[in-house]
Amino acid sequence: MKRIAFKMALLPGCEAEYEKRHNEIWPQLVAELKTAGISDYSIFLDSETNSLFGVLKLTDEKALEALPTKEIMQQWWAYMGDIMQTNDDGSPRSLPLKEVFYLP
């Protein structure tokens, strides 16, 4: 199982709304993420910089690559687009992070 970490940016003043939306995450999206082999998924907020740090475990990299084509994923991006920095296609701006230490 592969672990992936990444960084995204939340717009200022949107911390509570971001957390609220994730507390109410759509069951269809959860199912799609699990179908893609994603588990143990966490997102952390650095409130000083509004940086979001995501960490997840993945069993199928090809399924992860296909997620952007899924309608539910595009709907989620549109739903979150008003509170995050996004790319032209609506996806969140995301920067992969290099693992430098792991203690299993």
Backbone as JSON Lines, residues from 0, in Angstrom:
{"i":0,"aa":"M","n":[0.86,-1.18,0.0],"ca":[0.0,0.0,0.0],"c":[0.9,1.23,0.0]}
{"i":1,"aa":"K","n":[0.6,2.16,-0.85],"ca":[1.39,3.39,-0.99],"c":[0.73,4.51,-0.18]}
{"i":2,"aa":"R","n":[1.56,5.35,0.43],"ca":[1.06,6.53,1.12],"c":[1.39,7.75,0.29]}
{"i":3,"aa":"I","n":[0.44,8.66,0.22],"ca":[0.6,9.89,-0.56],"c":[0.28,11.07,0.34]}
{"i":4,"aa":"A","n":[1.08,12.13,0.22],"ca":[0.82,13.37,0.95],"c":[0.84,14.52,-0.05]}
{"i":5,"aa":"F","n":[0.02,15.52,0.23],"ca":[-0.06,16.66,-0.68],"c":[-0.51,17.9,0.1]}
{"i":6,"aa":"K","n":[-0.3,19.05,-0.52],"ca":[-0.65,20.33,0.09],"c":[-1.6,21.08,-0.83]}
{"i":7,"aa":"M","n":[-2.6,21.73,-0.22],"ca":[-3.54,22.57,-0.96],"c":[-3.68,23.89,-0.2]}
{"i":8,"aa":"A","n":[-4.39,24.86,-0.75],"ca":[-4.53,26.16,-0.11],"c":[-6.0,26.52,0.06]}
{"i":9,"aa":"L","n":[-6.35,26.87,1.28],"ca":[-7.7,27.31,1.62],"c":[-7.74,28.84,1.55]}
{"i":10,"aa":"L","n":[-8.85,29.39,1.08],"ca":[-8.97,30.84,1.04],"c":[-9.18,31.38,2.46]}
{"i":11,"aa":"P","n":[-8.65,32.56,2.76],"ca":[-8.78,33.13,4.11],"c":[-10.24,33.25,4.54]}
{"i":12,"aa":"G","n":[-10.49,32.92,5.79],"ca":[-11.82,33.04,6.36],"c":[-12.74,31.86,6.06]}
{"i":13,"aa":"C","n":[-12.23,30.84,5.4],"ca":[-13.08,29.71,4.98],"c":[-12.84,28.44,5.8]}
{"i":14,"aa":"E","n":[-12.12,28.56,6.89],"ca":[-11.75,27.38,7.68],"c":[-12.99,26.63,8.17]}
{"i":15,"aa":"A","n":[-13.92,27.33,8.79],"ca":[-15.1,26.68,9.36],"c":[-15.96,26.05,8.26]}
{"i":16,"aa":"E","n":[-16.11,26.72,7.14],"ca":[-16.91,26.18,6.04],"c":[-16.26,24.94,5.45]}
{"i":17,"aa":"Y","n":[-14.94,24.96,5.33],"ca":[-14.22,23.79,4.8],"c":[-14.46,22.58,5.7]}
{"i":18,"aa":"E","n":[-14.31,22.79,6.99],"ca":[-14.52,21.69,7.94],"c":[-15.98,21.21,7.91]}
{"i":19,"aa":"K","n":[-16.93,22.14,7.86],"ca":[-18.35,21.79,7.8],"c":[-18.65,20.92,6.57]}
{"i":20,"aa":"R","n":[-18.15,21.33,5.42],"ca":[-18.41,20.57,4.2],"c":[-17.82,19.17,4.26]}
{"i":21,"aa":"H","n":[-16.65,19.04,4.87],"ca":[-16.06,17.71,4.99],"c":[-16.75,16.86,6.06]}
{"i":22,"aa":"N","n":[-17.3,17.49,7.07],"ca":[-18.08,16.75,8.06],"c":[-19.36,16.2,7.44]}
{"i":23,"aa":"E","n":[-19.8,16.82,6.36],"ca":[-21.02,16.4,5.65],"c":[-20.69,15.81,4.28]}
{"i":24,"aa":"I","n":[-19.5,15.21,4.15],"ca":[-19.06,14.69,2.85],"c":[-20.11,13.76,2.25]}
{"i":25,"aa":"W","n":[-20.29,13.86,0.97],"ca":[-21.32,13.09,0.27],"c":[-20.99,11.6,0.28]}
{"i":26,"aa":"P","n":[-21.94,10.76,0.63],"ca":[-21.7,9.31,0.62],"c":[-21.24,8.79,-0.75]}
{"i":27,"aa":"Q","n":[-21.76,9.37,-1.83],"ca":[-21.35,8.93,-3.17],"c":[-19.87,9.21,-3.41]}
{"i":28,"aa":"L","n":[-19.38,10.33,-2.88],"ca":[-17.95,10.65,-3.03],"c":[-17.11,9.69,-2.2]}
{"i":29,"aa":"V","n":[-17.53,9.42,-0.98],"ca":[-16.8,8.46,-0.15],"c":[-16.72,7.11,-0.85]}
{"i":30,"aa":"A","n":[-17.82,6.66,-1.42],"ca":[-17.83,5.39,-2.13],"c":[-16.87,5.4,-3.32]}
{"i":31,"aa":"E","n":[-16.83,6.5,-4.06],"ca":[-15.93,6.6,-5.21],"c":[-14.46,6.58,-4.77]}
{"i":32,"aa":"L","n":[-14.16,7.28,-3.68],"ca":[-12.79,7.29,-3.15],"c":[-12.38,5.88,-2.73]}
{"i":33,"aa":"K","n":[-13.26,5.19,-2.05],"ca":[-12.96,3.82,-1.61],"c":[-12.82,2.88,-2.8]}
{"i":34,"aa":"T","n":[-13.66,3.05,-3.82],"ca":[-13.56,2.25,-5.03],"c":[-12.2,2.47,-5.7]}
{"i":35,"aa":"A","n":[-11.67,3.69,-5.6],"ca":[-10.36,4.02,-6.18],"c":[-9.21,3.49,-5.33]}
{"i":36,"aa":"G","n":[-9.52,2.81,-4.22],"ca":[-8.48,2.22,-3.38],"c":[-7.91,3.16,-2.34]}
{"i":37,"aa":"I","n":[-8.63,4.24,-2.04],"ca":[-8.16,5.21,-1.06],"c":[-8.69,4.83,0.32]}
{"i":38,"aa":"S","n":[-7.81,4.89,1.31],"ca":[-8.2,4.64,2.7],"c":[-7.33,5.49,3.61]}
{"i":39,"aa":"D","n":[-7.7,5.51,4.87],"ca":[-6.92,6.21,5.89],"c":[-6.57,7.63,5.42]}
{"i":40,"aa":"Y","n":[-7.58,8.37,5.0],"ca":[-7.43,9.69,4.37],"c":[-7.68,10.76,5.42]}
{"i":41,"aa":"S","n":[-6.7,11.63,5.62],"ca":[-6.82,12.75,6.56],"c":[-6.39,14.03,5.89]}
{"i":42,"aa":"I","n":[-7.0,15.14,6.29],"ca":[-6.58,16.46,5.85],"c":[-6.39,17.31,7.11]}
{"i":43,"aa":"F","n":[-5.24,17.96,7.19],"ca":[-4.9,18.81,8.32],"c":[-4.8,20.25,7.85]}
{"i":44,"aa":"L","n":[-5.13,21.19,8.73],"ca":[-5.08,22.61,8.42],"c":[-4.0,23.3,9.25]}
{"i":45,"aa":"D","n":[-3.13,24.05,8.58],"ca":[-2.21,24.97,9.25],"c":[-2.91,26.33,9.22]}
{"i":46,"aa":"S","n":[-3.51,26.72,10.34],"ca":[-4.33,27.93,10.36],"c":[-3.5,29.21,10.22]}
{"i":47,"aa":"E","n":[-2.19,29.15,10.42],"ca":[-1.36,30.33,10.22],"c":[-1.17,30.66,8.74]}
{"i":48,"aa":"T","n":[-1.17,29.63,7.9],"ca":[-0.91,29.83,6.47],"c":[-2.1,29.47,5.58]}
{"i":49,"aa":"N","n":[-3.15,28.91,6.17],"ca":[-4.3,28.39,5.43],"c":[-3.91,27.25,4.49]}
{"i":50,"aa":"S","n":[-2.81,26.58,4.81],"ca":[-2.39,25.42,4.04],"c":[-3.09,24.18,4.55]}
{"i":51,"aa":"L","n":[-3.56,23.37,3.62],"ca":[-4.17,22.08,3.92],"c":[-3.17,20.99,3.55]}
{"i":52,"aa":"F","n":[-3.0,20.03,4.44],"ca":[-2.07,18.92,4.19],"c":[-2.87,17.63,4.2]}
{"i":53,"aa":"G","n":[-2.89,16.94,3.07],"ca":[-3.61,15.68,2.96],"c":[-2.66,14.51,2.97]}
{"i":54,"aa":"V","n":[-3.1,13.43,3.6],"ca":[-2.35,12.18,3.65],"c":[-3.34,11.05,3.45]}
{"i":55,"aa":"L","n":[-2.99,10.11,2.58],"ca":[-3.88,8.98,2.34],"c":[-3.08,7.74,1.98]}
{"i":56,"aa":"K","n":[-3.73,6.61,2.1],"ca":[-3.16,5.35,1.65],"c":[-3.88,4.95,0.37]}
{"i":57,"aa":"L","n":[-3.14,4.31,-0.51],"ca":[-3.64,4.01,-1.85],"c":[-3.22,2.62,-2.28]}
{"i":58,"aa":"T","n":[-4.16,1.87,-2.84],"ca":[-3.83,0.53,-3.36],"c":[-3.71,0.5,-4.88]}
{"i":59,"aa":"D","n":[-4.27,1.51,-5.57],"ca":[-4.33,1.46,-7.04],"c":[-4.07,2.85,-7.62]}
{"i":60,"aa":"E","n":[-2.84,3.09,-8.07],"ca":[-2.5,4.41,-8.61],"c":[-3.28,4.74,-9.89]}
{"i":61,"aa":"K","n":[-3.58,3.75,-10.7],"ca":[-4.34,3.99,-11.93],"c":[-5.76,4.48,-11.6]}
{"i":62,"aa":"A","n":[-6.35,3.91,-10.56],"ca":[-7.69,4.33,-10.15],"c":[-7.66,5.77,-9.63]}
{"i":63,"aa":"L","n":[-6.59,6.14,-8.94],"ca":[-6.45,7.51,-8.46],"c":[-6.35,8.47,-9.64]}
{"i":64,"aa":"E","n":[-5.6,8.08,-10.66],"ca":[-5.46,8.92,-11.85],"c":[-6.79,9.11,-12.58]}
{"i":65,"aa":"A","n":[-7.7,8.14,-12.45],"ca":[-8.99,8.21,-13.13],"c":[-10.02,9.06,-12.36]}
{"i":66,"aa":"L","n":[-9.77,9.34,-11.09],"ca":[-10.74,10.08,-10.28],"c":[-11.18,11.41,-10.9]}
{"i":67,"aa":"P","n":[-10.29,12.2,-11.49],"ca":[-10.72,13.47,-12.06],"c":[-11.77,13.34,-13.17]}
{"i":68,"aa":"T","n":[-11.88,12.18,-13.76],"ca":[-12.87,11.98,-14.82],"c":[-14.25,11.61,-14.28]}
{"i":69,"aa":"K","n":[-14.33,11.32,-13.0],"ca":[-15.59,10.9,-12.39],"c":[-16.49,12.1,-12.13]}
{"i":70,"aa":"E","n":[-17.75,11.98,-12.48],"ca":[-18.7,13.08,-12.33],"c":[-18.81,13.55,-10.88]}
{"i":71,"aa":"I","n":[-18.83,12.63,-9.93],"ca":[-18.96,13.01,-8.53],"c":[-17.75,13.82,-8.06]}
{"i":72,"aa":"M","n":[-16.58,13.5,-8.59],"ca":[-15.37,14.25,-8.23],"c":[-15.46,15.66,-8.78]}
{"i":73,"aa":"Q","n":[-15.91,15.82,-10.01],"ca":[-16.05,17.14,-10.61],"c":[-17.11,17.97,-9.88]}
{"i":74,"aa":"Q","n":[-18.18,17.32,-9.43],"ca":[-19.2,18.02,-8.66],"c":[-18.65,18.5,-7.32]}
{"i":75,"aa":"W","n":[-17.84,17.66,-6.68],"ca":[-17.23,18.05,-5.4],"c":[-16.28,19.24,-5.6]}
{"i":76,"aa":"W","n":[-15.49,19.18,-6.65],"ca":[-14.59,20.3,-6.93],"c":[-15.37,21.59,-7.12]}
{"i":77,"aa":"A","n":[-16.46,21.52,-7.86],"ca":[-17.29,22.71,-8.08],"c":[-17.86,23.22,-6.76]}
{"i":78,"aa":"Y","n":[-18.27,22.31,-5.91],"ca":[-18.82,22.64,-4.6],"c":[-17.77,23.31,-3.7]}
{"i":79,"aa":"M","n":[-16.53,22.88,-3.81],"ca":[-15.45,23.4,-2.96],"c":[-14.72,24.59,-3.58]}
{"i":80,"aa":"G","n":[-14.97,24.88,-4.85],"ca":[-14.22,25.89,-5.59],"c":[-14.31,27.3,-5.04]}
{"i":81,"aa":"D","n":[-15.35,27.61,-4.29],"ca":[-15.47,28.97,-3.77],"c":[-14.68,29.2,-2.48]}
{"i":82,"aa":"I","n":[-14.06,28.14,-1.94],"ca":[-13.33,28.32,-0.68],"c":[-11.87,27.86,-0.77]}
{"i":83,"aa":"M","n":[-11.43,27.43,-1.95],"ca":[-10.06,26.94,-2.13],"c":[-9.43,27.54,-3.38]}
{"i":84,"aa":"Q","n":[-8.11,27.52,-3.41],"ca":[-7.41,27.86,-4.64],"c":[-7.59,26.68,-5.6]}
{"i":85,"aa":"T","n":[-7.96,26.98,-6.85],"ca":[-8.24,25.91,-7.81],"c":[-7.5,26.14,-9.12]}
{"i":86,"aa":"N","n":[-7.4,25.07,-9.89],"ca":[-6.86,25.12,-11.24],"c":[-7.97,25.49,-12.21]}
{"i":87,"aa":"D","n":[-7.61,25.73,-13.47],"ca":[-8.58,26.1,-14.49],"c":[-9.68,25.05,-14.67]}
{"i":88,"aa":"D","n":[-9.36,23.78,-14.43],"ca":[-10.36,22.72,-14.6],"c":[-11.24,22.53,-13.35]}
{"i":89,"aa":"G","n":[-11.04,23.37,-12.33],"ca":[-11.84,23.28,-11.11],"c":[-11.21,22.43,-10.03]}
{"i":90,"aa":"S","n":[-10.2,21.67,-10.35],"ca":[-9.54,20.83,-9.35],"c":[-8.78,21.72,-8.37]}
{"i":91,"aa":"P","n":[-8.64,21.27,-7.13],"ca":[-7.87,22.07,-6.18],"c":[-6.4,22.13,-6.59]}
{"i":92,"aa":"R","n":[-5.79,23.29,-6.41],"ca":[-4.35,23.36,-6.62],"c":[-3.7,22.48,-5.56]}
{"i":93,"aa":"S","n":[-2.92,21.54,-6.03],"ca":[-2.34,20.54,-5.14],"c":[-0.87,20.35,-5.46]}
{"i":94,"aa":"L","n":[-0.08,20.3,-4.43],"ca":[1.36,20.09,-4.59],"c":[1.74,18.8,-3.87]}
{"i":95,"aa":"P","n":[2.29,17.81,-4.59],"ca":[2.7,16.59,-3.92],"c":[3.83,16.88,-2.94]}
{"i":96,"aa":"L","n":[3.83,16.17,-1.84],"ca":[4.87,16.33,-0.83],"c":[5.75,15.09,-0.8]}
{"i":97,"aa":"K","n":[7.04,15.3,-0.64],"ca":[8.01,14.22,-0.59],"c":[8.11,13.7,0.84]}
{"i":98,"aa":"E","n":[8.01,12.41,0.99],"ca":[8.18,11.8,2.3],"c":[9.66,11.8,2.66]}
{"i":99,"aa":"V","n":[9.97,12.3,3.84],"ca":[11.35,12.31,4.3],"c":[11.55,11.49,5.58]}
{"i":100,"aa":"F","n":[10.45,11.05,6.19],"ca":[10.54,10.21,7.38],"c":[9.22,9.48,7.58]}
{"i":101,"aa":"Y","n":[9.3,8.24,8.03],"ca":[8.1,7.46,8.33],"c":[8.44,6.5,9.45]}
{"i":102,"aa":"L","n":[7.61,6.47,10.48],"ca":[7.76,5.53,11.59],"c":[6.5,4.67,11.63]}
{"i":103,"aa":"P","n":[6.58,3.47,11.1],"ca":[5.38,2.59,11.09],"c":[5.02,2.1,12.48]}
